[in-house]
Amino acid sequence: MLSDFDSLALDELVPPECFDAAAEQMREDLADQGGGRFKRALAGLATPRIASAIGEKFRAIDLLGTFANGWADAPELAEAAAKTASDDQPSFVRLGKLEQELDLFPLLTLSAWGLTAEPIKFTVNLQSEFEAVEVGLHKGYLIQLGGGFCRLAATLKLGPCIFPSGIPAKELQLGRGRQFDKPGIALLKR
């Protein structure tokens, strides 16, 4: 079980060989766009660049912030946040189990030698299960979290193709957790 959530990058949930497989699929899609021999040659050279670009996109995603932004829909957290809307002091609440599934839709655009391919659209599906997490709330905002643990899994989807399949979820201790920049993550409809 890992102990530092902030050091976990999304590309650790989806093995790099999946980037290569997705890049190969994208290369085939680029080649099918036509445009003559030069564009097909560009598509052939693009596979390593696509895999690298997917990895960069994955490393840029703040997993903990992404999940915390989706917690506004959790009834127990929304209720606790509403109670803090007018408080001057932060309050802390320990959550039971919070399961979440999110889809992110990053776009990749590749260009070389003055040619730009159509943006490549793919989906990243994230599944999480947080348990016994303590959240700090202030004026209806999530300001910090810590303790507890979570299980995370991710898949990369490109059209009908899914990369990977059958990879077990990673288990993490949240440990010291994280404080969010002020004012925090809004949990109440404003």
Stockholm file with secondary structure:
# STOCKHOLM 1.0

chainA/1-190         MLSDFDSLALDELVPPECFDAAAEQMREDLADQGGGRFKRALAGLATPRIASAIGEKFRAIDLLGTFANGWADAPELAEAAAKTASDDQPSFVRLGKLEQELDLFPLLTLSAWGLTAEPIKFTVNLQSEFEAVEVGLHKGYLIQLGGGFCRLAATLKLGPCIFPSGIPAKELQLGRGRQFDKPGIALLKR
#=GR chainA/1-190 SS CBCCGGGCCGGGTSCHHHHHHHHHHHHHHHHHTCCHHHHHHHHHHHHHHHHHHHHHHHHTCCHHHHHHHGGGGCHHHHHHHHHTTTCSSCEEEECCEEEEEEEECCEECCEETTEECCCEECEEEEEEEEESCEEEEETTEEEEEESSEEEEEEEEEETTEEECCSCCCEEEECTTCEECSTTCEECSCC
#=GC SS_cons         CBCCGGGCCGGGTSCHHHHHHHHHHHHHHHHHTCCHHHHHHHHHHHHHHHHHHHHHHHHTCCHHHHHHHGGGGCHHHHHHHHHTTTCSSCEEEECCEEEEEEEECCEECCEETTEECCCEECEEEEEEEEESCEEEEETTEEEEEESSEEEEEEEEEETTEEECCSCCCEEEECTTCEECSTTCEECSCC
//
